[in-house]
Every structure is written in C-alpha cells, then in structure tokens.
Amino acid sequence: MDTRASSQGRRRSAGARFPLWFAVTESVRAALGSIRAHAFRSFLTTLGIVIGVASVIGMVSIIQGLSAAIGQELEGLGSNAVTVQSYTPLEDRLQGRLARLTVEDLDLISYRIGGIESITPIMYIQNGQTQVRYGSQTTVARVLGTTYSFQNIGQYYSQYGRFLSDSDNRSRRRVAVVAEQVRQDLALPDNPVGEFIQINGEWLRIIGLPEPKGEILGQALDNRVLVPFSTMVSMQGNQRSPDIQIQLTIADPDEMDTVVELIARLLRSAHDLDPDEDDDFRIQTAEQLRSTFDSILNTVTVVMAGIVGISLLVGGIGIMNIMLVSVTERTREIGICKAIGAKRHHILLQFLLEALVLCLLGGFVGLAIGYGIGAAAASFIPGFPAAHTPLWAVALAIGFSAIVGVVFGILPAAKAANLDPISSLRYE
C-alpha cells in the first residue's frame, strides 16, 4: 500500500515538474536554439518550403490583381448592358454560309421585347479597321455606324461639339464623331469640330470629340470614328443585307435573364431554326464575361497551385529527413531527458514543434518573397495591373506550411518519443 502511494506520488511530482505549457514553451525555445545552432542547415532544409510558398503567393497575387483589374474594366460596360451578334461555326464559314443579324432583327427586339431602356445597331466597315485621312495625315481606326442611343449605352460624353443625333441618321448626313486617339494620330486641333476627314473616299465633317475612355479588356475605345448608321449603310454600297451588331441596356438589371431568354426565343423563331439546331447568334452580358474570366483565372490558379504544391511536398520530405538526422544526433540527450522524468508526449511534442517552427519560418519567409515577386513582376510589365494578395491566400500558404510541418514531423517525433532511455544513454 505504501509502495503504491509512493509510486503515485512520484508520478504526480514528475507531472508537476513538466506541465504542458512549460513543455510547449521549452520545446519552442529548444527548437529555435537548434535552428540557430545549425542556421545554414536549417536554411537549406526550409528552402523547399520557401520556394513553394513564394511561388504560390507570387502567382496568386498576380492572378488576383489581373482579376480585380478585369472586374473594374467590366464595370465600365455596365451591369445592364447586352450585346447580340451573329455567330457562324467554322465549318459553315468554310462553305461560305454566314449568319447575319439584320435591321429586321433589331426592329423585332425593339417592338416585341419589353423592359429595354436603350437599343442601337452597330455596323462596322471592313471589320472595323479602315484608313482615315486628314490632310497629309493617315491613320487606321475602328469605324462604326450607330445611332444616338449609343451615347447612353457606350457612356460617351462630349468634350467638344455633340454626339450623333436622330436627324443625322434620318438624313444620312456625312458627319462623324472622332475619339481622342484618332485626333492625336491625325494631328487634329484640340477642338476638331468643323474639320473634315476622309474615309474610303467619303468626306465627313467632325461634329464632336468625346471624353477619353481608355481601354476595356485590351480593346482601345479611343481609336474609334462613329458615323450615323444610315450613312454607314450608304457608304457600304451594294451590300444588300449587312451584318449588324445589336447593343442594348435593360431598365431593370434583375430582369436580365428573362429579357435575354426572350431575345433568344424571338431570334430563333425569326431565323426559322429547328429545335435541334444551334443558335446562329450570341447574346453576351457583362456578367457572363465576368463569370468566364473568373472561371479561366480560377482554373489557372488551381492548376498552378497543384504544380507548386509539389515543391512543398519536396520541402516536407527534406524536413522529415533532417529531423530524423536530428533525432539520431540527439539520442543521448533524449535518454537524459527521459531519465530525469520527461514523458513520451514531452519528447514527441519537442520534436514535432521543432519541425513545425521550421516550416512556419519557411512559410513566413516565402510569404515575404512571394509578395515581392508579385509586386516586381506587375511593375515590370507595362500596363499590367498591380499585384493583389488576398488574405485567404496568406492564410492558405501559412496553414499549408503548418500542415506540412505536422505531417512530416510526426514520424521523426514518434521515433524520438519511442527510444528506450537506457539504450539512448549508452548511445555513442
């Protein structure tokens, strides 16, 4: 009875000498001391973690910066904007069969679909790119015919002069609105209103210069010349059924899906498409564009993260290897700790925390390097958006580093905890 009580007292005394919080703090202190004592070896050990985390953070920051920039550009298109254009599969194009949208389609949508705020046709000349001449100066610009409604849909605000009017369209006036880049390329005056330019042998008087709009998704919006739609039709000559594009805005953005579905049904009926035939047109909204880009960028992120994860795996294997070496080097130390009362879980915790500290240090270093790589890459590429590192990417990188430390540190820690104290003390 006395012997059992004495044994229990010794166990309680040993437990009191090594409380858990003390074991954790001492294990962290020992881990930092071991890393400091073998600084170069620790650096080489964590190099795989550093490279992996830096690659993940750098890649994510660049992709997220690009995604944010695309989102901002798409906001300029308006959340209620819809574009309808013809679509011809490659095999039909090779056979000379081309789908078209006509003025009759525009009228059908205008008169049969409710909830439309503004609608306008757009007609390009020679795929939009043609020579524009002013005096001895010549440039290539995107020339399109449209109506007054395009001012609201495209959000064009006049800097000088005015925009196209309904009377311009009805009377087929030879007038044009030139954008800022065209004005600069042709060396036109700051206020070019009243000047004459020549397009495909036709003279047109400039009536307005809109405010600069920059680019959207790499498409220059300031390299445009806008003329009345009916004027564009007459400039096209004998082309009897020109292909047009239809742009519109919806009064209530919540009705977007309903209006798009109605437009699709109306055009399929007007084009006599059978139920098993594909659409010969495409309806595109700003939200669809945003979803498409987000899907592409998310796929790229996942694929690249999977590839970079291999580096973290290699780094974890390196940490497990060096921890096994550390257990062998410190066998006598482990035996001494067990001889003076250290429990199995104390030894396990000490080596597990050492592996965890190594990985976390590598993770934080990789985080700083990765952010620097993303910022440097974005600044070196002309016109590329600034890098953006979201908090979820930081948490993911540090969390994955911690998981690697625990997973690849458990085997060396278990080996150390299971060493026989007597054999350890005899180890040379």
JOGIKA-V454668 format. One line per field, one symbol per residue. psi: psi as a letter, one per 30 degrees, with the letter a starting at -180 (. if undefined). burial: I if it has 16 or more other C-alpha atoms within 10 Angstrom, else O. Layout:
# JOGIKA-V454668
psi = ???
burial = ???
This chain:
# JOGIKA-V454668
psi = eeeeeeeeeeeeeeeefileeeeeeeeeeeeeeeeeeieeeeeeegeeeeeeeeeeeeeeeeeeeeeeeeeeeffffkfgkkkkllkkleeeefggjkllkleeeeeeeeffklgkekkklkkkkhgfjlkkkjbfkklkljkkkaaeffeeefhkkkekbllkleeeeeghkillkkleeeeeeghllejgkflklkjhfkkkkkfljlkkfbljhfkkfghkkklkeeeeeeffbgjeikklkkklkkejffgeeeeeeeeeeeeeefghklffklkglkkkleeeeeeeeeeeeeeeeeeeeeeffeeeeeeeeeeeefeeeeeefgeeeeeeeeeggklefeeeeeeeeeeeeeeeeeeeeeeeeeeeeeeeeeffjkgklkkkjleeeeeeeeeeeeeeeeeffeeeeeeefgkkeeeeffk.
burial = OOOOOOOOOOOOOOOOOIOOOOIIOIIIOIIIOOIOOOOOOIOOIIIIIIIIIIIIIIIIIIIIIIIIIIIOIIOOIIOIIIIIIIIIOOOOOOOOOOIIIIOOIIOOIIOOOOOIIIIIIIIIIOOIIIOIIIOOOIIIIIIIIIIIIIIOIIOIIIOIOOIIOOOIIOOIIIIIIIIIIIIOIIOIOOOIIOOIIOIOOOOIIIIIIIOIIOOIOOOOIIIIIIIIIIIIIOIIOOOOOIIIIIIIIIOOOOOIOOIIOOIIOIIIOOOOOOOOOOIIIOIOIIIOOIOOIIOOIIOOIOOOIOOIIOIIIOIIIIIIIIIIOOIIOOIIIIIIIIOOIIIIOIIIIIIIIIIIIIIIIIIIIIIOIIIIIIIOIIOOOOOOIIIIIOOOIIOOIIOIIIIIIIIIIIIIIIOIIOIOIOOIIOOO
